[in-house]
């Protein structure tokens, strides 16, 4: 950990990379499991006599085993991700002190807070991304960040809806009081078949989100490593200085504090101006 308070150790980023790399095969197993259930239900629609209870149980058992493995991996990812994301926020505070909308506590807690988890983490990520940009806050390409976030939200919503519909219909069909007519039973099986197809689509979206998350971890880690060697950034509106009572430009520490990486200088004698540090990209 270099002086200045920036933590460039790669342990958390490496752990996340490994966890995502393992979670992807687990998601493939989940997709295969759902595909097995989808195939069995499809065979039942084509010819009910061709499917036995053992076929249904085997398909369900395979999916359940794959799902348990994925859930355990997801829990590990959630914990490591929250710790890693807070570390990014702490580093970003050094790069751009006072230029963030949320505290470091929210960087970890926002992911687990209902409702606000749908937008607080993205706003925090935007601030981190801008502060960590080696090219300065004006030249920030958030394509990867935005793509990951949209894919993640779509995947979460689609998987929640798919799992909820599947559970509700399975509970209805397997209920001891379930005694439908022939046409009603066929409609329920067709609904289950379409729900499984939707859930397979949601799993594919979740796989895309996991791939983008892995790329995001690698990208932001590299950005912060490059950014740590640069002086403070200029203000977001292009300002290079600030007067008494005005807030400092984005990336410039409050008056009287040395920028990240700058040597500690003794106070200037009375009557002499203090040392001025040009913003990133000037001088």
Order of alpha helices (4+ residues) and beta strands (2+ residues): alpha-alpha-alpha-alpha-alpha-alpha
